Amino acid sequence: MDLKEQITKVVEKITKDKALQEQFQTEPVKALENILGVDLPDEIVDQIIKGVKAKLTTDKVSDAVDSLKGLFNK
């Protein structure tokens, strides 16, 4: 299983679906199993959750930086 590919898949689905975002925040394991459609070993689930959280955080920081750049370019 390619963890990076799975993380990318999960991030894409979560960012497009508000209900999945809320479920991932409250029940990340259930959200992952729902998105991926499989029951994964805990150590794999933990790695994917950490990767998704890191990617989502990075994306939010990137968006914030982009909007700040827009303010300074005016």
Secondary structure as the mmCIF struct_conf table of DSSP 4:
data_model
#
loop_
_struct_conf.conf_type_id
_struct_conf.id
_struct_conf.beg_label_comp_id
_struct_conf.beg_label_asym_id
_struct_conf.beg_label_seq_id
_struct_conf.end_label_comp_id
_struct_conf.end_label_asym_id
_struct_conf.end_label_seq_id
HELX_RH_AL_P HELX_RH_AL_P1 LEU A 3 LYS A 16
HELX_RH_AL_P HELX_RH_AL_P2 LYS A 18 THR A 26
HELX_RH_AL_P HELX_RH_AL_P3 PRO A 28 LEU A 36
BEND BEND1 VAL A 38 VAL A 38
HELX_RH_AL_P HELX_RH_AL_P4 ASP A 42 PHE A 72
TURN_TY1_P TURN_TY1_P1 ASN A 73 ASN A 73
#
